[in-house]
Amino acid sequence: MDTNRIFFFGLGTTLLGIGAIGIVLPVLPTTPFVIASFFCFAKSSKKAERWILSNRYFGSYIKNYQTKQGVPLDVKIKSLIFLWIMLIASMIYLNQDYLFLILILVGLGVSAHILLLKTKKNN
């Protein structure tokens, strides 16, 4: 296994672990971490990619994203709350004027992306 595959597999495993914690911790968004881990697994291991797609807990997150069915509204709200809490905490901790501006711009861009994602309708 080459270095890139090892790196992406390790990163995918870490991101999936964070996403799994997000299932039980309401302020931590699950979807972005699970989707990111899927992309890492796709670059590192076909077996891991197949596993996450067929996983009964994580597969639906990826399938909803791939089929553009949308992201559930509660996931959008939790993602936005977590994003801004972390950005504000970073601003307070780092206390740098130029980083304050950069973090605000990043937050606005990510917020716009999340809000523009199709919202999944409940069946």
DSSP file (Angstrom, degrees, kcal/mol; ACC not computed):
  #  RESIDUE AA STRUCTURE BP1 BP2  ACC     N-H-->O    O-->H-N    N-H-->O    O-->H-N    TCO  KAPPA ALPHA  PHI   PSI    X-CA   Y-CA   Z-CA
    1    1 A M              0   0    0      0, 0.0     2,-0.0     0, 0.0    43,-0.0   0.000 360.0 360.0 360.0 129.5    0.0    0.0    0.0
    2    2 A D     >  -     0   0    0      1,-0.1     4,-2.1     4,-0.0     5,-0.2  -0.270 360.0-102.5 -81.1 170.5    1.5    3.3   -1.0
    3    3 A T  H  > S+     0   0    0      1,-0.2     4,-2.7     2,-0.2     5,-0.2   0.871 118.5  52.8 -60.9 -42.0    1.8    6.4    1.2
    4    4 A N  H  > S+     0   0    0      1,-0.2     4,-2.9     2,-0.2     5,-0.2   0.923 110.0  48.1 -61.7 -44.2   -1.2    8.3   -0.3
    5    5 A R  H  > S+     0   0    0      2,-0.2     4,-2.3     1,-0.2    -1,-0.2   0.903 112.7  48.6 -64.5 -40.5   -3.5    5.3    0.2
    6    6 A I  H  X S+     0   0    0     -4,-2.1     4,-2.5     2,-0.2     5,-0.2   0.927 112.6  49.1 -63.6 -44.6   -2.4    4.9    3.8
    7    7 A F  H  X S+     0   0    0     -4,-2.7     4,-2.7     1,-0.2    -2,-0.2   0.951 114.2  44.0 -59.2 -51.2   -2.9    8.6    4.4
    8    8 A F  H  X S+     0   0    0     -4,-2.9     4,-2.6     1,-0.2    -1,-0.2   0.853 113.1  51.5 -66.9 -34.3   -6.4    8.7    2.9
    9    9 A F  H  X S+     0   0    0     -4,-2.3     4,-2.4    -5,-0.2    -1,-0.2   0.933 112.8  45.7 -66.6 -44.3   -7.4    5.5    4.7
   10   10 A G  H  X S+     0   0    0     -4,-2.5     4,-2.3     2,-0.2    -2,-0.2   0.913 114.7  47.5 -63.3 -43.3   -6.3    6.9    8.0
   11   11 A L  H  X S+     0   0    0     -4,-2.7     4,-2.9    -5,-0.2     5,-0.2   0.914 111.9  50.6 -64.1 -42.7   -7.9   10.3    7.4
   12   12 A G  H  X S+     0   0    0     -4,-2.6     4,-2.3     1,-0.2    -2,-0.2   0.901 110.6  49.2 -61.7 -41.1  -11.1    8.5    6.3
   13   13 A T  H  X S+     0   0    0     -4,-2.4     4,-2.1     2,-0.2    -1,-0.2   0.914 112.8  47.6 -64.2 -43.1  -11.1    6.4    9.4
   14   14 A T  H  X S+     0   0    0     -4,-2.3     4,-2.2     2,-0.2    -2,-0.2   0.933 112.9  47.9 -63.5 -47.2  -10.6    9.5   11.6
   15   15 A L  H  X S+     0   0    0     -4,-2.9     4,-2.5     1,-0.2    -2,-0.2   0.884 111.2  51.0 -62.9 -38.9  -13.3   11.5    9.8
   16   16 A L  H  X S+     0   0    0     -4,-2.3     4,-2.6    -5,-0.2    -1,-0.2   0.895 108.1  53.0 -66.0 -39.0  -15.7    8.6   10.1
   17   17 A G  H  X S+     0   0    0     -4,-2.1     4,-2.0     2,-0.2    -2,-0.2   0.916 110.3  47.0 -60.5 -43.5  -15.0    8.3   13.9
   18   18 A I  H  X S+     0   0    0     -4,-2.2     4,-1.7     1,-0.2    -2,-0.2   0.914 112.0  51.0 -64.5 -42.0  -15.8   12.0   14.3
   19   19 A G  H  X S+     0   0    0     -4,-2.5     4,-0.7     1,-0.2    -2,-0.2   0.884 107.7  52.8 -61.6 -38.8  -19.0   11.5   12.3
   20   20 A A  H >X S+     0   0    0     -4,-2.6     3,-1.0     1,-0.2     4,-0.7   0.890 106.7  52.1 -64.7 -39.1  -20.0    8.6   14.5
   21   21 A I  H >X S+     0   0    0     -4,-2.0     4,-2.0     1,-0.2     3,-0.8   0.866 102.1  62.3 -62.6 -34.8  -19.5   10.7   17.6
   22   22 A G  H 3< S+     0   0    0     -4,-1.7     8,-0.3     1,-0.2    -1,-0.2   0.712  90.9  66.8 -64.7 -20.3  -21.8   13.2   15.9
   23   23 A I  H << S+     0   0    0     -3,-1.0    -1,-0.2    -4,-0.7    -2,-0.2   0.894 115.1  26.9 -66.0 -38.4  -24.6   10.7   15.9
   24   24 A V  H << S+     0   0    0     -3,-0.8    -2,-0.2    -4,-0.7    -1,-0.2   0.648 113.9  68.2 -99.7 -17.5  -24.8   10.8   19.7
   25   25 A L  S >< S-     0   0    0     -4,-2.0     3,-1.8     3,-0.2    -1,-0.1  -0.892  71.4-156.8-104.1 106.6  -23.5   14.4   20.2
   26   26 A P  T 3  S+     0   0    0      0, 0.0    -1,-0.1     0, 0.0    -4,-0.1   0.711  86.7  55.2 -62.4 -23.1  -26.1   16.7   18.9
   27   27 A V  T 3  S+     0   0    0     54,-0.1    -5,-0.1     2,-0.1    55,-0.1   0.608  92.6  80.7 -86.0  -9.0  -23.8   19.7   18.3
   28   28 A L  S <  S-     0   0    0     -3,-1.8     2,-0.2    -6,-0.2    -3,-0.2  -0.857  82.0-131.9-100.2 116.6  -21.4   17.7   16.1
   29   29 A P        -     0   0    0      0, 0.0     4,-0.4     0, 0.0    -7,-0.2  -0.461  17.4-168.4 -71.8 134.4  -22.6   17.4   12.5
   30   30 A T  S  > S+     0   0    0     -8,-0.3     4,-2.3    -2,-0.2     3,-0.4   0.904  72.8  64.9 -85.1 -46.6  -22.4   13.8   11.2
   31   31 A T  H  > S+     0   0    0      1,-0.2     4,-2.7     2,-0.2     5,-0.3   0.867  99.4  48.1 -53.6 -52.0  -23.1   14.3    7.4
   32   32 A P  H  > S+     0   0    0      0, 0.0     4,-2.3     0, 0.0    -1,-0.2   0.895 114.8  47.2 -60.9 -36.7  -20.0   16.3    6.4
   33   33 A F  H  > S+     0   0    0     -4,-0.4     4,-2.3    -3,-0.4    -2,-0.2   0.894 113.0  47.8 -70.4 -39.4  -17.6   14.0    8.2
   34   34 A V  H  X S+     0   0    0     -4,-2.3     4,-2.1     2,-0.2    -1,-0.2   0.915 113.8  47.3 -67.6 -42.6  -19.2   10.8    6.8
   35   35 A I  H  X S+     0   0    0     -4,-2.7     4,-2.0    -5,-0.2    -2,-0.2   0.920 112.8  49.1 -65.0 -43.3  -19.2   12.2    3.2
   36   36 A A  H  X S+     0   0    0     -4,-2.3     4,-2.0    -5,-0.3    -2,-0.2   0.899 110.4  50.9 -62.8 -39.6  -15.6   13.3    3.6
   37   37 A S  H  X S+     0   0    0     -4,-2.3     4,-2.8     1,-0.2    -1,-0.2   0.890 106.8  55.1 -65.7 -37.0  -14.6    9.9    4.9
   38   38 A F  H  X S+     0   0    0     -4,-2.1     4,-2.5     2,-0.2    -2,-0.2   0.929 107.8  48.4 -59.6 -45.4  -16.3    8.3    1.9
   39   39 A F  H  X S+     0   0    0     -4,-2.0     4,-1.2     2,-0.2    -1,-0.2   0.883 112.1  49.6 -63.8 -37.6  -14.2   10.4   -0.4
   40   40 A C  H  X S+     0   0    0     -4,-2.0     4,-0.8     2,-0.2     3,-0.4   0.923 111.4  48.2 -65.6 -43.6  -11.1    9.4    1.5
   41   41 A F  H >X S+     0   0    0     -4,-2.8     4,-3.1     1,-0.2     3,-0.7   0.878 106.5  57.7 -63.8 -36.9  -12.0    5.7    1.4
   42   42 A A  H 3< S+     0   0    0     -4,-2.5    -1,-0.2     1,-0.2    -2,-0.2   0.821 109.9  45.1 -62.9 -30.0  -12.7    6.0   -2.4
   43   43 A K  H 3< S+     0   0    0     -4,-1.2    -1,-0.2    -3,-0.4    -2,-0.2   0.609 125.8  29.6 -86.3 -12.6   -9.1    7.2   -2.8
   44   44 A S  H << S+     0   0    0     -4,-0.8     2,-0.3    -3,-0.7    -2,-0.2   0.784 122.5  13.1-118.1 -37.7   -7.6    4.5   -0.6
   45   45 A S     X  -     0   0    0     -4,-3.1     4,-2.3    -5,-0.2    -1,-0.3  -0.920  40.9-159.9-153.9 117.6   -9.6    1.3   -0.5
   46   46 A K  H  > S+     0   0    0     -2,-0.3     4,-2.6     1,-0.2     5,-0.2   0.852 100.7  55.8 -63.5 -33.8  -12.4   -0.1   -2.6
   47   47 A K  H  > S+     0   0    0      2,-0.2     4,-2.2     1,-0.2    -1,-0.2   0.927 109.6  44.3 -65.2 -44.6  -13.2   -2.5    0.2
   48   48 A A  H  > S+     0   0    0      2,-0.2     4,-2.5     1,-0.2     5,-0.2   0.878 112.3  53.7 -66.8 -37.4  -13.7    0.4    2.7
   49   49 A E  H  X S+     0   0    0     -4,-2.3     4,-1.9    -8,-0.4    -2,-0.2   0.933 111.2  44.8 -62.2 -46.5  -15.6    2.4    0.0
   50   50 A R  H  X S+     0   0    0     -4,-2.6     4,-1.9     1,-0.2    -2,-0.2   0.892 112.1  54.1 -63.7 -39.1  -18.0   -0.6   -0.5
   51   51 A W  H  X S+     0   0    0     -4,-2.2     4,-0.9     1,-0.2    -2,-0.2   0.939 109.8  44.6 -62.5 -48.2  -18.3   -1.1    3.3
   52   52 A I  H  < S+     0   0    0     -4,-2.5     3,-0.4     1,-0.2    -1,-0.2   0.874 112.1  53.2 -67.9 -34.9  -19.3    2.5    4.1
   53   53 A L  H  < S+     0   0    0     -4,-1.9    -1,-0.2     1,-0.2    -2,-0.2   0.861 115.7  39.6 -65.4 -34.6  -21.8    2.6    1.2
   54   54 A S  H  < S+     0   0    0     -4,-1.9    -1,-0.2    -5,-0.2    -2,-0.2   0.479  87.4 118.5 -94.5  -2.4  -23.5   -0.5    2.5
   55   55 A N     X  -     0   0    0     -4,-0.9     4,-2.3    -3,-0.4     5,-0.3  -0.444  63.3-139.9 -67.3 132.3  -23.3    0.4    6.1
   56   56 A R  T  4 S+     0   0    0      1,-0.2     4,-0.2    -2,-0.2    -1,-0.1   0.733  99.2  40.4 -69.1 -20.8  -26.8    0.7    7.7
   57   57 A Y  T  4 S+     0   0    0      2,-0.1     4,-0.2     3,-0.1    -1,-0.2   0.851 129.0  23.8 -91.5 -39.9  -25.8    3.7    9.7
   58   58 A F  T >> S+     0   0    0      2,-0.1     4,-1.3     1,-0.1     3,-0.6   0.688 101.9  79.2-103.7 -22.1  -23.6    5.7    7.3
   59   59 A G  H 3X S+     0   0    0     -4,-2.3     4,-2.6     1,-0.2     5,-0.2   0.850  89.6  56.7 -58.7 -37.6  -24.7    4.6    3.8
   60   60 A S  H 3> S+     0   0    0     -5,-0.3     4,-2.6     1,-0.2    -1,-0.2   0.855 101.4  56.8 -66.3 -34.1  -27.8    6.7    3.8
   61   61 A Y  H <> S+     0   0    0     -3,-0.6     4,-1.5    -4,-0.2    -1,-0.2   0.931 112.9  41.1 -60.2 -44.6  -25.8    9.9    4.4
   62   62 A I  H  X S+     0   0    0     -4,-1.3     4,-3.1     2,-0.2     5,-0.2   0.915 114.3  50.8 -71.7 -43.7  -23.8    9.2    1.3
   63   63 A K  H  X S+     0   0    0     -4,-2.6     4,-2.7     1,-0.2     6,-0.3   0.901 109.1  51.8 -63.1 -40.7  -26.6    8.0   -0.9
   64   64 A N  H  <>S+     0   0    0     -4,-2.6     5,-1.5    -5,-0.2     6,-1.1   0.898 114.1  44.6 -60.8 -39.7  -28.7   11.1    0.0
   65   65 A Y  H ><5S+     0   0    0     -4,-1.5     3,-0.7    -5,-0.2    -2,-0.2   0.931 115.3  46.5 -70.2 -46.1  -25.7   13.3   -1.1
   66   66 A Q  H 3<5S+     0   0    0     -4,-3.1    -2,-0.2     1,-0.2    -3,-0.2   0.886 116.2  43.5 -64.9 -40.3  -24.9   11.3   -4.3
   67   67 A T  T 3<5S-     0   0    0     -4,-2.7    -1,-0.2    -5,-0.2    -2,-0.2   0.448 106.4-127.0 -87.1   0.5  -28.5   11.2   -5.5
   68   68 A K  T < 5 +     0   0    0     -3,-0.7    -3,-0.2    -4,-0.3    -4,-0.1   0.797  62.8 142.5  58.2  30.9  -29.1   14.8   -4.6
   69   69 A Q      < -     0   0    0     -5,-1.5    52,-0.4    -6,-0.3     2,-0.2   0.773  62.7-116.7 -68.5 -24.7  -32.2   13.9   -2.5
   70   70 A G        -     0   0    0     -6,-1.1    49,-0.3    50,-0.1    -1,-0.2  -0.464  21.3 -73.7 115.9 173.3  -31.0   16.6   -0.1
   71   71 A V  B     -a  119   0A   0     47,-2.8    49,-1.5    -2,-0.2     5,-0.1  -0.916  52.1-105.5-109.3 132.0  -29.8   17.1    3.4
   72   72 A P    >>  -     0   0    0      0, 0.0     4,-1.8     0, 0.0     3,-0.6  -0.250  27.7-121.6 -56.9 144.5  -32.3   16.9    6.3
   73   73 A L  H 3> S+     0   0    0     47,-0.5     4,-2.5     1,-0.3     5,-0.2   0.869 111.4  55.3 -57.9 -40.5  -33.2   20.3    7.7
   74   74 A D  H 3> S+     0   0    0      1,-0.2     4,-2.4     2,-0.2    -1,-0.3   0.853 106.4  52.0 -64.0 -32.4  -32.0   19.3   11.2
   75   75 A V  H <> S+     0   0    0     -3,-0.6     4,-2.4     2,-0.2    -1,-0.2   0.898 109.1  50.1 -68.6 -40.8  -28.6   18.4    9.8
   76   76 A K  H  X S+     0   0    0     -4,-1.8     4,-2.4     2,-0.2    -2,-0.2   0.939 112.5  46.8 -60.6 -47.1  -28.4   21.8    8.1
   77   77 A I  H  X S+     0   0    0     -4,-2.5     4,-2.5     1,-0.2    -2,-0.2   0.934 113.8  46.8 -62.9 -47.6  -29.2   23.6   11.4
   78   78 A K  H  X S+     0   0    0     -4,-2.4     4,-2.7     1,-0.2     5,-0.2   0.889 111.7  52.3 -61.8 -39.4  -26.8   21.5   13.5
   79   79 A S  H  X S+     0   0    0     -4,-2.4     4,-2.6     2,-0.2    -1,-0.2   0.920 111.0  46.5 -63.4 -44.1  -24.1   22.0   10.9
   80   80 A L  H  X S+     0   0    0     -4,-2.4     4,-2.4     2,-0.2     5,-0.2   0.912 113.4  48.6 -65.4 -42.7  -24.5   25.8   10.9
   81   81 A I  H  X S+     0   0    0     -4,-2.5     4,-2.3     2,-0.2     5,-0.2   0.944 114.4  45.2 -62.3 -47.7  -24.6   26.0   14.7
   82   82 A F  H  X S+     0   0    0     -4,-2.7     4,-2.5     1,-0.2     5,-0.2   0.921 111.6  53.5 -62.6 -44.0  -21.5   23.9   15.0
   83   83 A L  H  X S+     0   0    0     -4,-2.6     4,-2.4    -5,-0.2    -2,-0.2   0.942 113.0  41.7 -55.2 -51.9  -19.7   25.8   12.3
   84   84 A W  H  X S+     0   0    0     -4,-2.4     4,-2.5     2,-0.2     5,-0.2   0.840 112.1  53.9 -72.7 -32.9  -20.3   29.2   13.9
   85   85 A I  H  X S+     0   0    0     -4,-2.3     4,-2.4    -5,-0.2    -1,-0.2   0.941 113.0  44.2 -62.3 -45.7  -19.6   28.0   17.5
   86   86 A M  H  X S+     0   0    0     -4,-2.5     4,-2.2    -5,-0.2    -2,-0.2   0.887 114.1  49.4 -67.7 -38.9  -16.2   26.7   16.3
   87   87 A L  H  X S+     0   0    0     -4,-2.4     4,-2.5    -5,-0.2    -2,-0.2   0.928 113.2  46.0 -65.8 -44.2  -15.5   29.8   14.2
   88   88 A I  H  X S+     0   0    0     -4,-2.5     4,-2.5     2,-0.2     5,-0.2   0.909 112.3  50.9 -65.6 -41.4  -16.3   32.2   17.1
   89   89 A A  H  X S+     0   0    0     -4,-2.4     4,-2.6    -5,-0.2    -1,-0.2   0.905 111.2  49.2 -61.5 -40.5  -14.3   30.0   19.5
   90   90 A S  H  X S+     0   0    0     -4,-2.2     4,-3.0     2,-0.2     5,-0.4   0.906 110.0  51.1 -64.3 -41.8  -11.3   30.2   17.1
   91   91 A M  H  X S+     0   0    0     -4,-2.5     4,-2.3     2,-0.2     5,-0.3   0.919 113.7  44.3 -61.5 -44.1  -11.7   34.0   16.8
   92   92 A I  H  < S+     0   0    0     -4,-2.5    -2,-0.2     2,-0.2    -1,-0.2   0.929 117.3  45.0 -66.7 -45.1  -11.7   34.4   20.6
   93   93 A Y  H  < S+     0   0    0     -4,-2.6    -2,-0.2    -5,-0.2    -1,-0.2   0.917 120.8  37.3 -67.0 -44.7   -8.8   32.0   21.1
   94   94 A L  H  < S-     0   0    0     -4,-3.0    -2,-0.2    -5,-0.2    -3,-0.2   0.844  82.0-167.3 -79.9 -34.8   -6.6   33.3   18.2
   95   95 A N     <  +     0   0    0     -4,-2.3     2,-0.4    -5,-0.4    -3,-0.1   0.883  32.7 141.5  49.3  51.1   -7.5   37.0   18.7
   96   96 A Q     >  -     0   0    0     -5,-0.3     4,-2.3     1,-0.1    -1,-0.2  -0.990  49.5-144.0-124.6 127.0   -5.9   38.1   15.4
   97   97 A D  H  > S+     0   0    0     -2,-0.4     4,-1.8     1,-0.2     5,-0.2   0.908 100.8  47.4 -57.2 -45.8   -7.6   40.8   13.3
   98   98 A Y  H  > S+     0   0    0      1,-0.2     4,-2.0     2,-0.2    -1,-0.2   0.871 112.7  49.2 -67.7 -35.2   -6.7   39.3   10.0
   99   99 A L  H  > S+     0   0    0      2,-0.2     4,-3.2     1,-0.2     5,-0.3   0.852 105.2  59.5 -69.4 -33.8   -7.8   35.8   11.0
  100  100 A F  H  X S+     0   0    0     -4,-2.3     4,-2.1     2,-0.2    -2,-0.2   0.942 108.9  43.6 -56.9 -48.8  -11.1   37.3   12.3
  101  101 A L  H  X S+     0   0    0     -4,-1.8     4,-2.3     2,-0.2    -2,-0.2   0.915 114.6  49.2 -64.8 -43.8  -11.8   38.6    8.8
  102  102 A I  H  X S+     0   0    0     -4,-2.0     4,-2.7     1,-0.2    -2,-0.2   0.924 111.8  48.6 -62.3 -45.3  -10.7   35.3    7.1
  103  103 A L  H  X S+     0   0    0     -4,-3.2     4,-2.8     2,-0.2    -1,-0.2   0.876 110.1  51.7 -65.3 -37.1  -12.8   33.2    9.5
  104  104 A I  H  X S+     0   0    0     -4,-2.1     4,-2.5    -5,-0.3    -1,-0.2   0.936 112.0  46.7 -62.4 -45.8  -15.9   35.4    8.9
  105  105 A L  H  X S+     0   0    0     -4,-2.3     4,-2.3     2,-0.2    -2,-0.2   0.909 113.6  47.8 -64.3 -42.0  -15.5   35.0    5.1
  106  106 A V  H  X S+     0   0    0     -4,-2.7     4,-3.0     2,-0.2     5,-0.3   0.934 112.1  50.6 -62.1 -45.9  -15.0   31.3    5.4
  107  107 A G  H  X S+     0   0    0     -4,-2.8     4,-2.5     1,-0.2    -2,-0.2   0.896 110.7  48.2 -59.6 -42.1  -18.0   31.0    7.7
  108  108 A L  H  X S+     0   0    0     -4,-2.5     4,-2.4     2,-0.2    -1,-0.2   0.909 113.3  48.0 -65.8 -41.5  -20.2   33.0    5.3
  109  109 A G  H  X S+     0   0    0     -4,-2.3     4,-2.2     2,-0.2    -2,-0.2   0.933 114.9  43.8 -64.8 -46.5  -19.1   30.9    2.3
  110  110 A V  H  X S+     0   0    0     -4,-3.0     4,-2.6     2,-0.2     5,-0.2   0.896 113.4  52.3 -66.6 -39.4  -19.6   27.6    4.1
  111  111 A S  H  X S+     0   0    0     -4,-2.5     4,-2.8    -5,-0.3     5,-0.2   0.925 109.2  49.6 -60.9 -44.5  -23.0   28.8    5.4
  112  112 A A  H  X S+     0   0    0     -4,-2.4     4,-2.1     1,-0.2    -1,-0.2   0.915 110.9  50.3 -61.1 -42.4  -24.1   29.8    1.9
  113  113 A H  H  X S+     0   0    0     -4,-2.2     4,-1.0     2,-0.2    -2,-0.2   0.939 112.5  46.1 -61.4 -46.7  -23.1   26.3    0.7
  114  114 A I  H >< S+     0   0    0     -4,-2.6     3,-0.6     1,-0.2    -2,-0.2   0.921 114.0  48.2 -62.2 -44.1  -25.0   24.5    3.4
  115  115 A L  H 3< S+     0   0    0     -4,-2.8    -1,-0.2     1,-0.2    -2,-0.2   0.813 109.2  53.4 -68.6 -29.1  -28.1   26.7    2.9
  116  116 A L  H 3< S+     0   0    0     -4,-2.1    -1,-0.2    -5,-0.2    -2,-0.2   0.645  85.0 103.7 -81.7 -14.2  -28.0   26.2   -0.9
  117  117 A L  S << S-     0   0    0     -4,-1.0     2,-0.0    -3,-0.6   -41,-0.0  -0.426  88.7 -97.7 -64.3 141.3  -28.0   22.4   -0.6
  118  118 A K        -     0   0    0     -2,-0.1   -47,-2.8     1,-0.1     2,-0.5  -0.354  36.1-126.8 -60.0 136.8  -31.3   20.9   -1.3
  119  119 A T  B     -a   71   0A   0    -49,-0.3     2,-0.3    -4,-0.1    -1,-0.1  -0.776  23.0-122.3 -90.1 127.3  -33.3   20.2    1.8
  120  120 A K        -     0   0    0    -49,-1.5   -47,-0.5    -2,-0.5     2,-0.3  -0.493  22.3-132.2 -71.6 130.6  -34.6   16.6    2.0
  121  121 A K        -     0   0    0    -52,-0.4     2,-0.3    -2,-0.3    -1,-0.1  -0.647  21.1-117.5 -81.8 138.1  -38.3   16.4    2.3
  122  122 A N              0   0    0     -2,-0.3    -1,-0.1     1,-0.1     0, 0.0  -0.577 360.0 360.0 -75.0 135.6  -39.6   14.0    5.0
  123  123 A N              0   0    0     -2,-0.3    -1,-0.1     0, 0.0    -2,-0.0   0.443 360.0 360.0 -91.4 360.0  -41.6   11.1    3.5
